Amino acid sequence: MHPLPLRPPAMLAQAAASLDILSHGRFELALGTGGYRDAIASMGAPRLTPGQAVDALEEGIAIIRAAWDTDAPGGIRHLGEHYRVEGAPRGPRPAHDMGIWLGAYQPRMLRMTGRLADGWLPSLPRYRSFAELGAGNAVIDEAAAEAGRSPAGIRRLLNLDREREPGQLAELALEHGVSGFILMARDVRAIERFAAETAPAVRELVAAGRSPAAAGSPATLERDSASLERDPASMERGPASSERDPAFEAQAASERAPASAGRSQMPAEPGKTPTSARAGGAPLAAVPTPDDGVRLSSVRIWDESTRPAGPSPDPNRRYTPREQAAGRHLIDVHDHLRAELARLRDLAGQVAAGTLDAGAARDHISTMTMRQNNWTLGAYCESYCRLVTMHHSAEDAMVFPHLRRVEPGLAPVLDRLREEHQAIHKVLERVDRALVAFVTDPSGLDELRAAVDLLTDTLLSHLSYEEHELVEPLARHGL
C-alpha cells in the first residue's frame, strides 16, 4: 500500500508500469492517502488534511491512468488543485491491464473506490466486526452503480493480521463478498500452513456454500454458473457475493483457486421431511463409489465386517436438485482425494523404476493440485497427508455433529467413521516416517511404497464406506 503523497503520480505510474513489465504482468498498484501525516511530512512531502488527501488521491488516480494510456494523443495534461502535469510523456504501458487498489475505510474513500478503483484492499484489524466489512462493501457497490459501473468489476481482498480459522474465512467469502485473503506474516511456517492447509479448507467450505443445495434462487444459480466459466487463475473477479472467488496469498507465496458464494440451507428437524422433498424430485443420482475389494498390503488395521449400517432409506423418496447436491459434493471431494492418491502412487512407481529422473519428477509435480515450494516426492507426500487430515477434521468438526443431531440412528456409523479417521491418521504418520527415511536414504523407497500401499487400502475402503452410508442422509438433511 503506497502513500500517494510520497511520489508524484506521473513518476509513480512509470515506476509501477516498469515493475509490471519486469515481473511479466504480476504487479498491482495499491494506493492510500497517507494516514501517517507526521511521518510523511518529515520526508518532505506536503502535510495535507484528511479531506485534502482524498482530493489529491482522486487527482492522482486520473494522472496515473492517463500515464498508462499510451494510445491517447499528446502528453499528460492535468491542472488540478494538488497536482499540475503539463505535457509529460505517457508510458510505459503496463504488461497487463493493471489495477488500482484503494485501502479505504471512511465513507468518502469507499465511494471513491466504487467510482474509480479496480479493487478494495482493507485490513481486518481496522474493522471490529465482519458486519462492518459488509457495510463497506455496500457503500462501494452503491457508488459503483451510481457511476454507471458494475459492482462486479471491483475485486475485494482482505489483509489478515494473523491466521484465522477456515470457517471464519469462508464466512467472509460467502456472506461478505471477500474474494481473496492476504496473510501478513513473518513466520515462514505460518505462510506454508496457510497455503497448504487453510486455503484448501476454505475452498472446500466455500464450494459447499455455492453448491445448488445452498445457492437459493434460480437467479443465484445462474450467476454461479457464469462465474464457473471464468479462468480459475484469473484475478479479474468481481465482488457480487455469488461471484467472488477466494484467492489466498501469503507474502511472496500465493495460491489461487476458484470458489464462490451462496447460503447454507437450514437443516430439517429430526424426523421431519423437508417441504421441498414432498414437492417432487427424482431418484438419488449421486451414486457412491463402490469398493472394488482390491488390497495391496497384507496389513489390516480394521475389520471391515464389523462396520455398522445406518437406517435404510425410503425407496420411494424423491430428491430435488438442491438436495442431490450435498451428496454429490461429498463424492466430488472424495474423487479429488482418489485422483491425487493415484498420482502419488504413479510418481513413486516411476521413481522406483528409474524411468523418471529428478528434473522430470519436479515438472510432473508442479502440475498437481497440491503443490509445495520444494518440488520433491517427499514434499508432495507430506502435502497430500495434510489434505486428507484437513478433510477428516472438517468432517469431524462440522458434518458429523450435524448428521448426529438430525438423524440419531446414524450415530453408530458416525462413531465408526470417526474411529477410522483416527486409524488413517496413524497410517499417515507411517507415511511420514517412511518419508523421512526416503529423504535421507534412497534405499528407503521400498518402505515408503509399502506405507503408500497401506494408505491406499485404508483410504479407498473408508471413502467408499462413508459415501455408502452418508450420501443419502446428506441429501435429506443437507450440510
N, C-alpha and C positions, 0 to 999 in steps of 0.2 A: 504494500500500500504506500504509494509515493505522495508525500505532501506537495501539492502543486506549487505553493509559493517558493519552494527552494530552487525551481528551474523555470526559465521562460518556456511557455508552452511550445513554441516552434522548435526550440532546441530539444525539449523532451520528446516531441514527436519524432525527430530524426533519430535520437538515441533508441527509442522503443522499436522503431522500424528496423534499425540496424541489428538489434538483438534478435528480432523475429527472423530476419534473413539468416543470421549466423546459426540460429537454432532450428532452421528449416520449418518455420511456422509454428513454433511451440510457445511463443511468448504472448502474454496478455497484459494489458496495462490497467492497473488498479490505482485509482486516484482518491485523494482525500483533500479536505480544505486546509488541513494543518492545524489540528486541535491544540498542539503544544506551542502556543504563540510565543512564549518567552524563549524557548529553545530555538525556534525559527528566527526570531528577531536577533538572537545572539550570533547567528551565522550571516547576518547582513541582509536578510530578506525583510520585506516591509511588514510592519505589525498591522494586521487587519482585525477589525471587529468580526464577530461571527457572521453578521449579515454581509459585510463586505467580502469575506472569504467565500461565501456561497456565490455572490455575484461574480467574483473573479474566476471561480471554478467553471461557471457556465460559459464565460468568455473563453476560458482555456480549452474547454471541450470543442468549441467551434473552431478554434485555431488549429488544434491537433487534427481534427477531421479534415480541415482544408489542406493541411500539410500532406496528408496521406492520399489526397485526391489528385493524383498526378495527371488525370485526364482533363481536369479543368484548365481553362486558358489562363495564361499570365501567372504572376506570383501571388503570394498570400497577401490579402489586404484586410486588416481588421483595425478599426478605430474605435476602441472602447474606453470605458472609464478606467480600467485597470491595466489593459494591455493595448499597445499600438504596434501593429506589424504592417509595414508598407513595402510590399513588393518582394518579400523574402521568397527564395525559390522553394518550390514544392518538392516533396520526395525526401528520402526514397520511399517507394511503395512497400508496405509490409509484404512478407511472403504469403500471408493468408489474410482473410478478412478479419483482422484483429479487432477484438472488442475492447470497450472501455467499461471498467467496472468501478462502481462507487461504493465506498464504505459509509453508508448513510444510516442515520438514526432519527434525526429530527424531521418533523413533517415536511419542511420546505425541501430538505435534501432528498427525502423519499419521493416527493413529487418530481423533483428533477431527474431522479433515477428513472421514473416511469416515462418522462418526456424525452430524455436524451441518451440514457445509458443502454449498454448491451447486457449488463448483469449487475446484480446486487451482492455485495460481499460484507455482511456484518459479522460480528464475533459474538458467540454465545454468552461470554461473561458480561457483555454490555446489556443483555436482556435478562430480566429477572424471572421471566416465565416464557414457556412456549407460546402462550396466548399473545404476548406482546410481539413476538416474531410474526405471528399470523396477522396481527393488526398492521404491522409494517408492510406485509405483502399486499394487504387490501388497499392501502394508500397508493402503492406503486401501480397496482392494477387499474385503479380508478384514474390516476393521472395518465397512464398509457392510453386508456380508452378515450379520454378527453382530447388527447393529442392525435387521435386517429391511428394509434399504433395497436398492434395486437399484444396483449399482456404475455401471450405465449412466446413472444420474441425476446423476452428478458429472462435470462437464466438467474437462478438463485443458488448461491453457495453459502456455506457457513463455516467460519473458523471455530474450531473446538479448542478450548483451553486445556482439556485433559481427555483421557479415554472415557468413553461413555458406553453404557450398556447397549447392545444391539436393539433391544426393544425401544429405547428412547430415540435412537436414530431413525428407526423405522417409523415411529410416530411422527417425527419431524418431516419425513418424506411423504407419508400418507396423508397426514392431517394438516400440515402447514406448508407444503409445497417446496421444501428444500430439495434441490436437485443434486447437490454434491456436498461433501464434507472434507475439510482440510484439518488434519491434526497438527497442532503446533506443539511439537515435542522435540527435545534434545536427545532423549534416550533412544538409541537405535533399536533396542529390544521392543520398546513400545511401538515404534514405527512398523517393525516386522510383524508384531502381533496384530496391529490394526489392519494391515494388508492381508495377512494370512487367515485370520480368524474373525475379526469383527466385520470386515467388508462382506465375506460370503454369508455370514449370518444375517446381516441386514438385507442383503439381496434376497435371501430366501423368504424372510418375513414380508418384504415389500411385494415380491412376486405373488405370495399368497394373498396379500391385500388387494392386488389388482386383478385377481382371477375372477372369472364370471360369477363365481359363488359369492364374491364380496363386492362386486362392482356396482350393483344397483340398477339404475335405469338403462334402457336401451341406448340413450344418448351417451351415457358414460362408457358403455361397451364400445360404441362407435369411435369415441375419442381414443380409447385404449388401443383399439386395433390399429388406428392410424399411427400411433406412436411406436408400435412394434415394428412398423415398416421402415423406420429410420435406421441409419447406420449406427449400430450399437457402440461404436467407438467415438461417435461424434460428440463434440462438446457444445453443439449448437442446439440445445434443447430449451424449451420454454418453460414457463412457470405454472401453467394451468395444472391444478393439483392432479388431474387424471393423466397428465402427460409428462410430468417431470421424472427424470431418471436419476437415481442417486449415483454420483461418482464419488470415489474415495481417493483422497490424496494425503500423503504424509511426507512433509518436507520434500526432498528430491524424489522419493519413491512415490509412484502413483499407480492406481489400478482403477479402471473404469469398466462398468458393465451395465447393461440395460436393466431397468426396473421401472415401476411407476407407482400409481397410487389408486386408492379406492377406499372402501369402508368394509370392516369386518361385519358379517351378519351376526345377529343375535342368536345364540343357541336356543334350540327348543327346550321347553321344560321337560324334565324326566317323565317318560310315559306318554308324552303328547306328540301327535304327528303335526308337523308344520302345515299351515293352511295351504302353502304353495304346493305341497305334495298331493293334496286332495284335489287340486285343480287340474290335474292331468300330468303328462310326462311320458317317459319311455323307460324300458328296462335299463338296468345299470350297464353302461357301456365301458366303464373303466374296469378292465379285466386284470386281476392280479397276475403277476408273473409267476408261473409255476416253478417249482424246484425240480430240476432235471435229475436229481439224485446222484450226480457225479461227484466223487470225492477224491481229492488229490493227495491228501495226507492220511496217514494211518492214525493220527491223534484225534480223539473225540473229546470235546470239552463240555458237552452236554448230551443228554439222552432225548432225542427228538420225539420219541414215542410218548414221553410224559408231558408234552405240550398241551395245555388246556385249550378248549374251543369256546368261543363266545356264543351268545344266544343265536339261534337260527333266524335268519331274516324272513320277512313275509314274502313268499314267492310272487304274490300279486302286486307288490309295491311298485309304484312307478316314481321316477325321479325327474325333476326339472333340470334344464341345463345348468342352472346355478348350483343345484345340489350335486350334480355329477362332477363339478369342477374340483371339489375338495379332494376326493379320492384320486382323481386324475393327477392332481398336483403332487400327492404323495408318491405315486408311481413315477412321475417325471423326475422328482428329486432322487429316488432310488435308481432310476435308469442312468442318471448322471454319475452316481457312485459306481455303478456297474461298469460304465464305459471307462471311467478313469482307472478303475482297478484293472481292466483288460489292457489298457495302455501301459500301466506299470509292469504288468506281467510280461508283456511283449518286449518292453525295453530290457528288462532283466534277462530275458532269454537271448536277445541279440548280443548283449554284452558278454554273457556266458559262452556263447558260441563263437565269439571272436569275429562276428560279422559286422559289428558296429564299433567304430573307434570313438574316442572321446569327443572329437570335434563333431562328428555326425550325431552323437547322442545329445550334445548340447543343442544342436539345431532342432532335433526332434522334440525335446522337452520344451523348447521355447515356444512351440505352437500349442502346448497343452493349456487347459483352463487354469489349473493350479500351478503358478509359477513362482520361483524364488530368484533372488539375485545370484545365488550360487547354482549354476546350471549343471548339476550332477545328479546321478541316480539317487544318491543318498538324500539330497535336498528334496527331490520330488517325493520319495517315500515318506519323508518326515512331513511334508506338506499334506499329503493325502491322509495320513493318520490324523492330523489336526482337523481336516474337513469332516471325517467320519465322527470324531469325538464331538465336534461342534453340532453336527446334525442330531446325534443322540441326546446331547444335553438340551437342545431346543425341544425335542420331543418330551423328554422327562419333565421339563420345567413348564411347558405350555399345553401341548396337545394331550398328553395322558391325563393330567388333572381334570381337564375339561370333559373328556370322554368318561372318566370315572364318575363325575357328577351327574351327567345327563343319562348315563346307562350303567347302573351299578352292576349289572350282570357281566360286564366286561372286566371287572376287577381282577379275576384270576389271570386273564390274558395279559392285562397291563402289568401285573406283577411279574409275570414270566418274561415279558419283553424287557422290563427294566433289569431283571437278572441277566438276561442275555447281553444287554448293553454293557453291563459291568464285566461280563466274561470276555466280550470283544475288546474291551479296553485292555484287558490283560494280554490278549493276543497282539494288540497294537504295541504294547510295551515290549513284547518279544521281538517284534519287527524293529523297534528302536534299538534294542540290544544287538541284534544282528547287523543293523545299520552301522553302529559304532565299530563293530569288528570288521565290516567290509571296508569302511573308510580308512582304517588303519592298516588293514592287511587284505589284499585282493583275494587271498585264499578263503576268506570268509564269505564269498559269494554263495557257496552251497547252503550255508546256514541261513543266509538272507532269503534265498529262494524257498527253502523249507518253511520259513516263517511266513512268506507271502502265500505259499500254498495253503497253510492253515488259515490265514486270514481270508483267503478266497472261499474255502469251505464254509467257515462260520458266517461270514458276512452274507454270502449269497443265500444260504439257508435261512438266515434270520430275516433278510429283506423279504423273501417270499412268504414266510410265515406271517410277518407283520402286515403285508398287503392283504393276504387272505383273510385276516381277522379284522382289519380296520377300514378297508376301502368302503365297505357298505355302511358301517356306522358313521363314518365321516360324511357320507352322502346324506344321511338322515339328520345329523346334528350339526354339520359344518365345523369350521375351525374355531 
